[in-house]
Amino acid sequence: MAEKAKKQNGIQRYFSETVGELRKVSWPTRQEAVQLTIIVLVVMIFMGLFLGLVDLIAGHLLNLALGI
């Protein structure tokens, strides 16, 4: 087996090591993945609304400061 590893080029070794590492990963269940996706979407929507509001207020304050 050591001879086989020596004969692999860099690309082959990269992919075989990547597959080996991916087998060690603790993958989430479907339910966990759905729950985490919903959390990410809710946070994205909240942050989008928050940043939009901050932008709107900052724009009005800047217009007030510049007298526009």
Phi and psi restraints in degrees (range 20) as a CNS / XPLOR table:
assign (resid 1 and name C) (resid 2 and name N)
       (resid 2 and name CA) (resid 2 and name C) 1.0 -64.2 20.0 2
assign (resid 2 and name N) (resid 2 and name CA)
       (resid 2 and name C) (resid 3 and name N) 1.0 -33.4 20.0 2
assign (resid 2 and name C) (resid 3 and name N)
       (resid 3 and name CA) (resid 3 and name C) 1.0 -66.0 20.0 2
assign (resid 3 and name N) (resid 3 and name CA)
       (resid 3 and name C) (resid 4 and name N) 1.0 -38.2 20.0 2
assign (resid 3 and name C) (resid 4 and name N)
       (resid 4 and name CA) (resid 4 and name C) 1.0 -64.1 20.0 2
assign (resid 4 and name N) (resid 4 and name CA)
       (resid 4 and name C) (resid 5 and name N) 1.0 -41.7 20.0 2
assign (resid 4 and name C) (resid 5 and name N)
       (resid 5 and name CA) (resid 5 and name C) 1.0 -64.7 20.0 2
assign (resid 5 and name N) (resid 5 and name CA)
       (resid 5 and name C) (resid 6 and name N) 1.0 -35.1 20.0 2
assign (resid 5 and name C) (resid 6 and name N)
       (resid 6 and name CA) (resid 6 and name C) 1.0 -70.4 20.0 2
assign (resid 6 and name N) (resid 6 and name CA)
       (resid 6 and name C) (resid 7 and name N) 1.0 -29.4 20.0 2
assign (resid 6 and name C) (resid 7 and name N)
       (resid 7 and name CA) (resid 7 and name C) 1.0 -82.9 20.0 2
assign (resid 7 and name N) (resid 7 and name CA)
       (resid 7 and name C) (resid 8 and name N) 1.0 -14.4 20.0 2
assign (resid 7 and name C) (resid 8 and name N)
       (resid 8 and name CA) (resid 8 and name C) 1.0 -71.3 20.0 2
assign (resid 8 and name N) (resid 8 and name CA)
       (resid 8 and name C) (resid 9 and name N) 1.0 137.9 20.0 2
assign (resid 8 and name C) (resid 9 and name N)
       (resid 9 and name CA) (resid 9 and name C) 1.0 -82.1 20.0 2
assign (resid 9 and name N) (resid 9 and name CA)
       (resid 9 and name C) (resid 10 and name N) 1.0 179.7 20.0 2
assign (resid 9 and name C) (resid 10 and name N)
       (resid 10 and name CA) (resid 10 and name C) 1.0 -61.9 20.0 2
assign (resid 10 and name N) (resid 10 and name CA)
       (resid 10 and name C) (resid 11 and name N) 1.0 -38.9 20.0 2
assign (resid 10 and name C) (resid 11 and name N)
       (resid 11 and name CA) (resid 11 and name C) 1.0 -68.1 20.0 2
assign (resid 11 and name N) (resid 11 and name CA)
       (resid 11 and name C) (resid 12 and name N) 1.0 -44.7 20.0 2
assign (resid 11 and name C) (resid 12 and name N)
       (resid 12 and name CA) (resid 12 and name C) 1.0 -62.3 20.0 2
assign (resid 12 and name N) (resid 12 and name CA)
       (resid 12 and name C) (resid 13 and name N) 1.0 -42.6 20.0 2
assign (resid 12 and name C) (resid 13 and name N)
       (resid 13 and name CA) (resid 13 and name C) 1.0 -64.5 20.0 2
assign (resid 13 and name N) (resid 13 and name CA)
       (resid 13 and name C) (resid 14 and name N) 1.0 -40.9 20.0 2
assign (resid 13 and name C) (resid 14 and name N)
       (resid 14 and name CA) (resid 14 and name C) 1.0 -58.1 20.0 2
assign (resid 14 and name N) (resid 14 and name CA)
       (resid 14 and name C) (resid 15 and name N) 1.0 -49.4 20.0 2
assign (resid 14 and name C) (resid 15 and name N)
       (resid 15 and name CA) (resid 15 and name C) 1.0 -68.7 20.0 2
assign (resid 15 and name N) (resid 15 and name CA)
       (resid 15 and name C) (resid 16 and name N) 1.0 -38.0 20.0 2
assign (resid 15 and name C) (resid 16 and name N)
       (resid 16 and name CA) (resid 16 and name C) 1.0 -68.3 20.0 2
assign (resid 16 and name N) (resid 16 and name CA)
       (resid 16 and name C) (resid 17 and name N) 1.0 -37.1 20.0 2
assign (resid 16 and name C) (resid 17 and name N)
       (resid 17 and name CA) (resid 17 and name C) 1.0 -70.2 20.0 2
assign (resid 17 and name N) (resid 17 and name CA)
       (resid 17 and name C) (resid 18 and name N) 1.0 -36.1 20.0 2
assign (resid 17 and name C) (resid 18 and name N)
       (resid 18 and name CA) (resid 18 and name C) 1.0 -63.6 20.0 2
assign (resid 18 and name N) (resid 18 and name CA)
       (resid 18 and name C) (resid 19 and name N) 1.0 -45.2 20.0 2
assign (resid 18 and name C) (resid 19 and name N)
       (resid 19 and name CA) (resid 19 and name C) 1.0 -61.7 20.0 2
assign (resid 19 and name N) (resid 19 and name CA)
       (resid 19 and name C) (resid 20 and name N) 1.0 -42.1 20.0 2
assign (resid 19 and name C) (resid 20 and name N)
       (resid 20 and name CA) (resid 20 and name C) 1.0 -61.2 20.0 2
assign (resid 20 and name N) (resid 20 and name CA)
       (resid 20 and name C) (resid 21 and name N) 1.0 -40.6 20.0 2
assign (resid 20 and name C) (resid 21 and name N)
       (resid 21 and name CA) (resid 21 and name C) 1.0 -70.4 20.0 2
assign (resid 21 and name N) (resid 21 and name CA)
       (resid 21 and name C) (resid 22 and name N) 1.0 -38.0 20.0 2
assign (resid 21 and name C) (resid 22 and name N)
       (resid 22 and name CA) (resid 22 and name C) 1.0 -66.2 20.0 2
assign (resid 22 and name N) (resid 22 and name CA)
       (resid 22 and name C) (resid 23 and name N) 1.0 -26.3 20.0 2
assign (resid 22 and name C) (resid 23 and name N)
       (resid 23 and name CA) (resid 23 and name C) 1.0 -71.8 20.0 2
assign (resid 23 and name N) (resid 23 and name CA)
       (resid 23 and name C) (resid 24 and name N) 1.0 -23.1 20.0 2
assign (resid 23 and name C) (resid 24 and name N)
       (resid 24 and name CA) (resid 24 and name C) 1.0 -83.3 20.0 2
assign (resid 24 and name N) (resid 24 and name CA)
       (resid 24 and name C) (resid 25 and name N) 1.0 -13.4 20.0 2
assign (resid 24 and name C) (resid 25 and name N)
       (resid 25 and name CA) (resid 25 and name C) 1.0 -68.8 20.0 2
assign (resid 25 and name N) (resid 25 and name CA)
       (resid 25 and name C) (resid 26 and name N) 1.0 139.9 20.0 2
assign (resid 25 and name C) (resid 26 and name N)
       (resid 26 and name CA) (resid 26 and name C) 1.0 -90.7 20.0 2
assign (resid 26 and name N) (resid 26 and name CA)
       (resid 26 and name C) (resid 27 and name N) 1.0 96.9 20.0 2
assign (resid 26 and name C) (resid 27 and name N)
       (resid 27 and name CA) (resid 27 and name C) 1.0 -77.4 20.0 2
assign (resid 27 and name N) (resid 27 and name CA)
       (resid 27 and name C) (resid 28 and name N) 1.0 142.8 20.0 2
assign (resid 27 and name C) (resid 28 and name N)
       (resid 28 and name CA) (resid 28 and name C) 1.0 -72.7 20.0 2
assign (resid 28 and name N) (resid 28 and name CA)
       (resid 28 and name C) (resid 29 and name N) 1.0 155.2 20.0 2
assign (resid 28 and name C) (resid 29 and name N)
       (resid 29 and name CA) (resid 29 and name C) 1.0 -73.5 20.0 2
assign (resid 29 and name N) (resid 29 and name CA)
       (resid 29 and name C) (resid 30 and name N) 1.0 169.1 20.0 2
assign (resid 29 and name C) (resid 30 and name N)
       (resid 30 and name CA) (resid 30 and name C) 1.0 -60.5 20.0 2
assign (resid 30 and name N) (resid 30 and name CA)
       (resid 30 and name C) (resid 31 and name N) 1.0 -42.2 20.0 2
assign (resid 30 and name C) (resid 31 and name N)
       (resid 31 and name CA) (resid 31 and name C) 1.0 -62.9 20.0 2
assign (resid 31 and name N) (resid 31 and name CA)
       (resid 31 and name C) (resid 32 and name N) 1.0 -43.7 20.0 2
assign (resid 31 and name C) (resid 32 and name N)
       (resid 32 and name CA) (resid 32 and name C) 1.0 -62.6 20.0 2
assign (resid 32 and name N) (resid 32 and name CA)
       (resid 32 and name C) (resid 33 and name N) 1.0 -41.7 20.0 2
assign (resid 32 and name C) (resid 33 and name N)
       (resid 33 and name CA) (resid 33 and name C) 1.0 -63.7 20.0 2
assign (resid 33 and name N) (resid 33 and name CA)
       (resid 33 and name C) (resid 34 and name N) 1.0 -42.1 20.0 2
assign (resid 33 and name C) (resid 34 and name N)
       (resid 34 and name CA) (resid 34 and name C) 1.0 -64.9 20.0 2
assign (resid 34 and name N) (resid 34 and name CA)
       (resid 34 and name C) (resid 35 and name N) 1.0 -44.7 20.0 2
assign (resid 34 and name C) (resid 35 and name N)
       (resid 35 and name CA) (resid 35 and name C) 1.0 -61.8 20.0 2
assign (resid 35 and name N) (resid 35 and name CA)
       (resid 35 and name C) (resid 36 and name N) 1.0 -44.2 20.0 2
assign (resid 35 and name C) (resid 36 and name N)
       (resid 36 and name CA) (resid 36 and name C) 1.0 -67.0 20.0 2
assign (resid 36 and name N) (resid 36 and name CA)
       (resid 36 and name C) (resid 37 and name N) 1.0 -36.1 20.0 2
assign (resid 36 and name C) (resid 37 and name N)
       (resid 37 and name CA) (resid 37 and name C) 1.0 -64.2 20.0 2
assign (resid 37 and name N) (resid 37 and name CA)
       (resid 37 and name C) (resid 38 and name N) 1.0 -42.4 20.0 2
assign (resid 37 and name C) (resid 38 and name N)
       (resid 38 and name CA) (resid 38 and name C) 1.0 -63.1 20.0 2
assign (resid 38 and name N) (resid 38 and name CA)
       (resid 38 and name C) (resid 39 and name N) 1.0 -42.3 20.0 2
assign (resid 38 and name C) (resid 39 and name N)
       (resid 39 and name CA) (resid 39 and name C) 1.0 -60.6 20.0 2
assign (resid 39 and name N) (resid 39 and name CA)
       (resid 39 and name C) (resid 40 and name N) 1.0 -44.6 20.0 2
assign (resid 39 and name C) (resid 40 and name N)
       (resid 40 and name CA) (resid 40 and name C) 1.0 -62.5 20.0 2
assign (resid 40 and name N) (resid 40 and name CA)
       (resid 40 and name C) (resid 41 and name N) 1.0 -44.0 20.0 2
assign (resid 40 and name C) (resid 41 and name N)
       (resid 41 and name CA) (resid 41 and name C) 1.0 -63.2 20.0 2
assign (resid 41 and name N) (resid 41 and name CA)
       (resid 41 and name C) (resid 42 and name N) 1.0 -42.8 20.0 2
assign (resid 41 and name C) (resid 42 and name N)
       (resid 42 and name CA) (resid 42 and name C) 1.0 -63.1 20.0 2
assign (resid 42 and name N) (resid 42 and name CA)
       (resid 42 and name C) (resid 43 and name N) 1.0 -43.9 20.0 2
assign (resid 42 and name C) (resid 43 and name N)
       (resid 43 and name CA) (resid 43 and name C) 1.0 -64.9 20.0 2
assign (resid 43 and name N) (resid 43 and name CA)
       (resid 43 and name C) (resid 44 and name N) 1.0 -40.5 20.0 2
assign (resid 43 and name C) (resid 44 and name N)
       (resid 44 and name CA) (resid 44 and name C) 1.0 -62.4 20.0 2
assign (resid 44 and name N) (resid 44 and name CA)
       (resid 44 and name C) (resid 45 and name N) 1.0 -43.4 20.0 2
assign (resid 44 and name C) (resid 45 and name N)
       (resid 45 and name CA) (resid 45 and name C) 1.0 -64.6 20.0 2
assign (resid 45 and name N) (resid 45 and name CA)
       (resid 45 and name C) (resid 46 and name N) 1.0 -45.8 20.0 2
assign (resid 45 and name C) (resid 46 and name N)
       (resid 46 and name CA) (resid 46 and name C) 1.0 -59.9 20.0 2
assign (resid 46 and name N) (resid 46 and name CA)
       (resid 46 and name C) (resid 47 and name N) 1.0 -47.5 20.0 2
assign (resid 46 and name C) (resid 47 and name N)
       (resid 47 and name CA) (resid 47 and name C) 1.0 -66.0 20.0 2
assign (resid 47 and name N) (resid 47 and name CA)
       (resid 47 and name C) (resid 48 and name N) 1.0 -36.7 20.0 2
assign (resid 47 and name C) (resid 48 and name N)
       (resid 48 and name CA) (resid 48 and name C) 1.0 -62.7 20.0 2
assign (resid 48 and name N) (resid 48 and name CA)
       (resid 48 and name C) (resid 49 and name N) 1.0 -45.0 20.0 2
assign (resid 48 and name C) (resid 49 and name N)
       (resid 49 and name CA) (resid 49 and name C) 1.0 -65.0 20.0 2
assign (resid 49 and name N) (resid 49 and name CA)
       (resid 49 and name C) (resid 50 and name N) 1.0 -43.0 20.0 2
assign (resid 49 and name C) (resid 50 and name N)
       (resid 50 and name CA) (resid 50 and name C) 1.0 -61.9 20.0 2
assign (resid 50 and name N) (resid 50 and name CA)
       (resid 50 and name C) (resid 51 and name N) 1.0 -48.8 20.0 2
assign (resid 50 and name C) (resid 51 and name N)
       (resid 51 and name CA) (resid 51 and name C) 1.0 -67.0 20.0 2
assign (resid 51 and name N) (resid 51 and name CA)
       (resid 51 and name C) (resid 52 and name N) 1.0 -34.8 20.0 2
assign (resid 51 and name C) (resid 52 and name N)
       (resid 52 and name CA) (resid 52 and name C) 1.0 -63.0 20.0 2
assign (resid 52 and name N) (resid 52 and name CA)
       (resid 52 and name C) (resid 53 and name N) 1.0 -41.9 20.0 2
assign (resid 52 and name C) (resid 53 and name N)
       (resid 53 and name CA) (resid 53 and name C) 1.0 -65.1 20.0 2
assign (resid 53 and name N) (resid 53 and name CA)
       (resid 53 and name C) (resid 54 and name N) 1.0 -44.2 20.0 2
assign (resid 53 and name C) (resid 54 and name N)
       (resid 54 and name CA) (resid 54 and name C) 1.0 -61.2 20.0 2
assign (resid 54 and name N) (resid 54 and name CA)
       (resid 54 and name C) (resid 55 and name N) 1.0 -41.6 20.0 2
assign (resid 54 and name C) (resid 55 and name N)
       (resid 55 and name CA) (resid 55 and name C) 1.0 -64.0 20.0 2
assign (resid 55 and name N) (resid 55 and name CA)
       (resid 55 and name C) (resid 56 and name N) 1.0 -42.6 20.0 2
assign (resid 55 and name C) (resid 56 and name N)
       (resid 56 and name CA) (resid 56 and name C) 1.0 -62.6 20.0 2
assign (resid 56 and name N) (resid 56 and name CA)
       (resid 56 and name C) (resid 57 and name N) 1.0 -46.7 20.0 2
assign (resid 56 and name C) (resid 57 and name N)
       (resid 57 and name CA) (resid 57 and name C) 1.0 -64.7 20.0 2
assign (resid 57 and name N) (resid 57 and name CA)
       (resid 57 and name C) (resid 58 and name N) 1.0 -44.5 20.0 2
assign (resid 57 and name C) (resid 58 and name N)
       (resid 58 and name CA) (resid 58 and name C) 1.0 -62.8 20.0 2
assign (resid 58 and name N) (resid 58 and name CA)
       (resid 58 and name C) (resid 59 and name N) 1.0 -38.8 20.0 2
assign (resid 58 and name C) (resid 59 and name N)
       (resid 59 and name CA) (resid 59 and name C) 1.0 -63.5 20.0 2
assign (resid 59 and name N) (resid 59 and name CA)
       (resid 59 and name C) (resid 60 and name N) 1.0 -43.8 20.0 2
assign (resid 59 and name C) (resid 60 and name N)
       (resid 60 and name CA) (resid 60 and name C) 1.0 -64.4 20.0 2
assign (resid 60 and name N) (resid 60 and name CA)
       (resid 60 and name C) (resid 61 and name N) 1.0 -42.5 20.0 2
assign (resid 60 and name C) (resid 61 and name N)
       (resid 61 and name CA) (resid 61 and name C) 1.0 -63.5 20.0 2
assign (resid 61 and name N) (resid 61 and name CA)
       (resid 61 and name C) (resid 62 and name N) 1.0 -39.5 20.0 2
assign (resid 61 and name C) (resid 62 and name N)
       (resid 62 and name CA) (resid 62 and name C) 1.0 -66.4 20.0 2
assign (resid 62 and name N) (resid 62 and name CA)
       (resid 62 and name C) (resid 63 and name N) 1.0 -41.9 20.0 2
assign (resid 62 and name C) (resid 63 and name N)
       (resid 63 and name CA) (resid 63 and name C) 1.0 -62.5 20.0 2
assign (resid 63 and name N) (resid 63 and name CA)
       (resid 63 and name C) (resid 64 and name N) 1.0 -39.3 20.0 2
assign (resid 63 and name C) (resid 64 and name N)
       (resid 64 and name CA) (resid 64 and name C) 1.0 -63.8 20.0 2
assign (resid 64 and name N) (resid 64 and name CA)
       (resid 64 and name C) (resid 65 and name N) 1.0 -44.3 20.0 2
assign (resid 64 and name C) (resid 65 and name N)
       (resid 65 and name CA) (resid 65 and name C) 1.0 -65.9 20.0 2
assign (resid 65 and name N) (resid 65 and name CA)
       (resid 65 and name C) (resid 66 and name N) 1.0 -35.2 20.0 2
assign (resid 65 and name C) (resid 66 and name N)
       (resid 66 and name CA) (resid 66 and name C) 1.0 -89.0 20.0 2
assign (resid 66 and name N) (resid 66 and name CA)
       (resid 66 and name C) (resid 67 and name N) 1.0 -8.4 20.0 2
assign (resid 66 and name C) (resid 67 and name N)
       (resid 67 and name CA) (resid 67 and name C) 1.0 74.2 20.0 2
assign (resid 67 and name N) (resid 67 and name CA)
       (resid 67 and name C) (resid 68 and name N) 1.0 30.7 20.0 2
